[in-house]
């Protein structure tokens, strides 16, 4: 089965915009998504990137126009000035990691975290919000919140971050297929083409 490694921040607007399409592409090509929540500030620092909120007024003005365009194309709502962005994403990263350590498919939980920031104006750094989001997608939020405090969850996020940096990731979302990096949800067409060109036996 082909694999897509997705390095992302749970507060990334472009990860939100591309989430459903990434999932659809993976399903269409019989590919597995390896979700890798990362400490995005460390990724920015190592990759020489500037956090979107700290970019120039001109760039931020354009970004707001751009995300509205993409949201319309995706058929989803988006708030250009979310109430709780940027925020501390480590609690959400660790919650997602804790779910994955339990063998849970975190796809819906990730989508819920992204949507919480960009469509619902919820604060994903707050434990109560994370419990609520996990509950809403059919998981045991309180239990996952407890597990997110574990050393294992923190270590998983740290390892994801180190792997992302080693792979040349400098922002979110970033996808890797067969060792090739695709940065940004606007590169999903190229990712789909790469999967379509995969050897037939790999897709079986």
C-alpha positions as CSV (number, residue, x, y, z in Angstrom):
1,X,0.0,0.0,0.0
2,X,1.4,3.5,-0.9
3,X,2.0,5.8,2.0
4,X,1.6,9.6,2.4
5,X,3.4,11.0,5.4
6,X,1.7,14.2,6.4
7,X,3.6,16.6,8.6
8,X,1.2,19.3,10.0
9,X,0.3,21.7,12.7
10,X,-3.2,21.4,14.1
11,X,-3.6,25.2,13.8
12,X,-2.5,25.4,10.2
13,X,-5.0,27.1,7.9
14,X,-3.7,25.4,4.8
15,X,-3.8,22.0,6.5
16,X,-7.5,22.7,7.3
17,X,-8.2,23.7,3.7
18,X,-6.5,20.6,2.3
19,X,-7.6,18.0,4.9
20,X,-10.6,16.6,3.2
21,X,-9.0,16.5,-0.2
22,X,-5.9,14.7,1.1
23,X,-8.1,12.1,2.7
24,X,-10.1,11.7,-0.6
25,X,-6.9,11.4,-2.7
26,X,-5.6,8.7,-0.3
27,X,-8.8,6.7,-0.6
28,X,-8.9,7.0,-4.3
29,X,-5.4,5.6,-4.6
30,X,-5.6,3.1,-1.8
31,X,-2.9,4.9,0.1
32,X,-2.4,5.1,3.9
33,X,-1.9,8.5,5.5
34,X,0.8,8.6,8.2
35,X,-0.2,11.6,10.3
36,X,2.7,13.4,11.9
37,X,1.7,16.3,14.2
38,X,4.8,18.5,14.8
39,X,6.0,21.4,16.9
40,X,5.6,23.9,14.1
41,X,7.7,26.6,15.8
42,X,10.7,24.3,15.8
43,X,10.1,23.4,12.2
44,X,9.9,27.1,11.3
45,X,13.1,27.9,13.2
46,X,15.1,25.1,11.5
47,X,13.6,25.7,8.1
48,X,14.2,29.5,8.1
49,X,10.5,30.2,7.9
50,X,8.5,33.0,9.4
51,X,5.3,32.1,11.2
52,X,2.3,33.4,9.2
53,X,1.1,35.6,12.0
54,X,4.5,37.4,12.0
55,X,4.7,38.0,8.3
56,X,4.3,41.4,6.8
57,X,0.9,43.2,6.7
58,X,1.0,42.9,2.9
59,X,1.5,39.1,3.0
60,X,-1.1,38.6,5.7
61,X,-3.6,40.6,3.7
62,X,-3.0,38.4,0.7
63,X,-3.1,35.3,2.8
64,X,-6.6,36.2,3.9
65,X,-7.8,36.6,0.4
66,X,-6.1,33.4,-0.7
67,X,-7.7,31.2,2.1
68,X,-11.1,32.5,1.2
69,X,-10.6,31.5,-2.4
70,X,-9.5,28.0,-1.4
71,X,-12.3,27.6,1.1
72,X,-14.9,28.5,-1.6
73,X,-13.3,25.9,-3.9
74,X,-13.4,23.3,-1.2
75,X,-16.9,24.2,-0.2
76,X,-16.1,24.8,3.5
77,X,-16.3,27.8,5.8
78,X,-13.3,29.7,7.1
79,X,-12.7,32.6,9.4
80,X,-10.0,34.9,8.1
81,X,-9.3,36.2,11.6
82,X,-9.8,33.2,14.0
83,X,-10.2,34.1,17.6
84,X,-7.6,31.7,18.9
85,X,-4.8,31.8,16.3
86,X,-1.9,31.5,16.7
87,X,-2.0,29.4,19.8
88,X,0.0,26.8,21.7
89,X,-0.5,23.6,19.6
90,X,1.4,21.2,21.7
91,X,-1.6,20.0,23.7
92,X,-3.4,19.2,20.5
93,X,-0.4,17.6,19.0
94,X,0.0,15.4,22.0
95,X,-3.7,14.4,22.1
96,X,-3.4,13.3,18.4
97,X,-0.2,11.4,19.2
98,X,-1.9,9.8,22.2
99,X,-4.7,8.6,20.0
100,X,-2.3,7.2,17.4
101,X,-0.3,5.4,20.1
102,X,-3.6,3.6,21.0
103,X,-4.0,2.5,17.4
104,X,-6.8,4.9,16.7
105,X,-7.2,6.4,13.2
106,X,-6.8,10.1,14.0
107,X,-8.1,11.4,10.7
108,X,-11.4,12.7,12.1
109,X,-9.8,14.1,15.3
110,X,-7.3,16.0,13.2
111,X,-10.0,17.4,11.1
112,X,-11.9,18.4,14.2
113,X,-8.9,20.3,15.6
114,X,-8.3,22.1,12.4
115,X,-12.0,23.0,12.0
116,X,-12.1,24.2,15.6
117,X,-9.6,26.9,14.9
118,X,-10.7,28.0,11.4
119,X,-14.4,27.5,11.4
120,X,-15.6,27.4,15.0
121,X,-13.4,29.9,16.9
122,X,-12.4,27.3,19.6
123,X,-9.2,27.4,21.6
124,X,-7.4,24.1,21.0
125,X,-4.8,24.8,23.6
126,X,-7.5,24.3,26.3
127,X,-7.9,20.8,27.6
128,X,-11.7,21.0,27.8
129,X,-11.9,21.9,24.2
130,X,-9.8,19.0,23.2
131,X,-11.9,16.6,25.3
132,X,-15.0,18.0,23.6
133,X,-13.6,17.6,20.1
134,X,-12.5,14.0,20.7
135,X,-15.9,13.2,22.1
136,X,-17.6,14.7,19.1
137,X,-15.7,12.3,16.8
138,X,-16.7,9.3,18.9
139,X,-13.6,9.0,21.0
140,X,-13.1,9.0,24.8
141,X,-11.9,12.5,25.2
142,X,-11.2,12.4,28.9
143,X,-9.1,9.3,28.5
144,X,-7.2,10.6,25.6
145,X,-6.5,13.8,27.4
146,X,-5.0,11.8,30.3
147,X,-2.8,9.8,27.8
148,X,-1.7,13.1,26.2
149,X,0.1,13.9,29.4
150,X,2.3,10.9,29.0
151,X,6.0,10.9,28.2
152,X,5.3,8.7,25.3
153,X,2.9,11.3,23.7
154,X,5.5,14.1,24.1
155,X,8.3,11.9,22.7
156,X,6.2,11.0,19.7
157,X,5.6,14.7,18.8
158,X,9.3,15.4,19.4
159,X,10.2,12.5,17.1
160,X,7.8,13.6,14.4
161,X,9.3,17.1,14.6
162,X,12.8,15.8,14.2
163,X,11.8,13.6,11.3
164,X,10.1,16.5,9.6
165,X,13.2,18.7,9.9
166,X,15.4,15.8,8.6
167,X,13.0,15.5,5.6
168,X,13.4,19.1,4.7
169,X,10.0,20.3,6.0
170,X,9.7,24.0,6.6
171,X,6.0,24.6,7.0
172,X,2.5,23.0,7.3
173,X,1.1,21.0,5.7
174,X,3.9,19.1,4.1
175,X,3.5,15.7,2.4
176,X,6.1,13.1,1.6
177,X,5.5,10.3,-0.9
178,X,8.4,7.9,-1.9
179,X,10.9,10.4,-0.4
180,X,9.6,13.3,-2.4
181,X,8.4,16.4,-0.5
182,X,5.3,18.4,-1.5
183,X,4.7,21.6,0.5
184,X,1.3,23.1,0.8
185,X,-2.2,21.9,0.0
186,X,-1.9,23.6,-3.4
187,X,0.5,20.8,-4.3
188,X,-2.0,18.0,-3.8
189,X,-2.5,17.6,-7.6
190,X,1.2,16.7,-7.8
191,X,0.9,14.3,-4.9
192,X,-2.1,12.6,-6.6
193,X,-0.1,12.3,-9.8
194,X,2.8,10.7,-7.9
195,X,0.4,8.1,-6.4
196,X,-1.2,7.4,-9.8
197,X,2.3,6.6,-11.2
198,X,3.1,4.2,-8.4
199,X,3.8,0.6,-9.4
200,X,0.6,-1.4,-9.5
201,X,1.7,-3.9,-7.0
202,X,2.3,-1.1,-4.4
203,X,-1.4,-0.2,-4.6
204,X,-2.6,-3.7,-4.0
